[in-house]
Amino acid sequence: MNRSSSCIGIAIAAMLAIFLAAFAWIAFGPGPMDFAGGRTVALDTYTGPSPTGVPAGLAKSDIVARGEYLTRAADCEVCHTAKGGRPFAGGLAFNLPFGALYSPNITPDVETGIGAWSDADFLAAPVRYTPPANTLAFPFNQRWLMAIWSFLFNPDQRFQPHPDRSAQWNRGAYLAEALGHCGDCHTPRNLLQALDNREKFAGAVAAGWRAYNITSDRPTGIAAWSDSELADYLSAGHAPGHGTASGPMGEVVDFSLNHLTQDDVGAIVAYLRTVPPVSAPDLSAKLAGPAPSAPKQGVAAGFDPRGKMIFAGACASCHSWTGESALTPYATLTGARAVNDPSAINVAQIVLSGTRRRTPQGAVFMPAFGHAYSNVEIAAVANYVTARFGAQTSNVTPADVANLRRQTAE
């Protein structure tokens, strides 16, 4: 073998070694609860209070009431309901880099749902609807490949409690990991679209909205939040000084977390407190305070003047020039992570799509302005909002807004 062939062989071997090392790093990363350390045990050998099922107060309720609670806790309705569709009938699109997946119909309809899967109770209210076919490109449309992916990233095992942790912590882990699947939105994904738990709960973009850092990092996570503030945000979608949940998080609150008992919400808070801190370097460590009350103050020159004009005409009456709403605390911008996010993804999204939230005082809503303003105008107002009310100015472009429109329409 000549020297040239030897060099080629060595190069190929080196590249193969690098590929295998990279694949192993991706494929064999930590599981969602590995950060907790210690040992785990099977549920049937765990001697503490069972962390699974319904709260103790519902233990003697009928099977339908218990099933409803768990369905709410698992947030089934949001993922299995298309925009404008019938509840649980499926058809919601999950857009991935290699195509789109659609949630299945889980109503009791015999032919298109799950009516033939189990007992006759499912037949009480069938919805006949076949969701669109998935549009995955080859080779991702080969379902047999899911067996390999599941082997690597989705082990077939039940929730396993940690006997060295408190009953509250184990209950919170069950709700956040087994039912609530918080990581699906708040944890970044690797190249194979599995959750990268090396950055567990550090924040990610999901469904065109940014899910923020919920680790115990103080500057960019939730370490600076009090337990009561976290509980308020989870159960009501709003905490004074921290903003209001909108988009997918708003749906999670309204359709799931809002229906949990306070003990269960407290258990989730206890679990989140133990997630190791991971910094989100693109977020400001300090949130901006209220803006000046005078419209002429607060934003330096050089911005597209249309942003201020639109805010004055469509936004200031609710949000005020200071960012502290006199109408409802749900409209206060001061302290919200979204307006302190230089990507301004959520700011642009809420201008495009609006929001409607359920509160103890009734519904609170912001109308959608996507039909009223162009991409250029929405980019301008998003950048104005972050410049006036945030710690870092954004640079949203009309192309960014066009991309968000496409994601919102799907």
Summary of the structure (lengths in Angstrom):
residues: 410
radius of gyration: 23.7
end to end distance: 57.5
largest distance: 82.0
contacts: 1231
relative contact order: 0.09
helix: 42%
strand: 8%
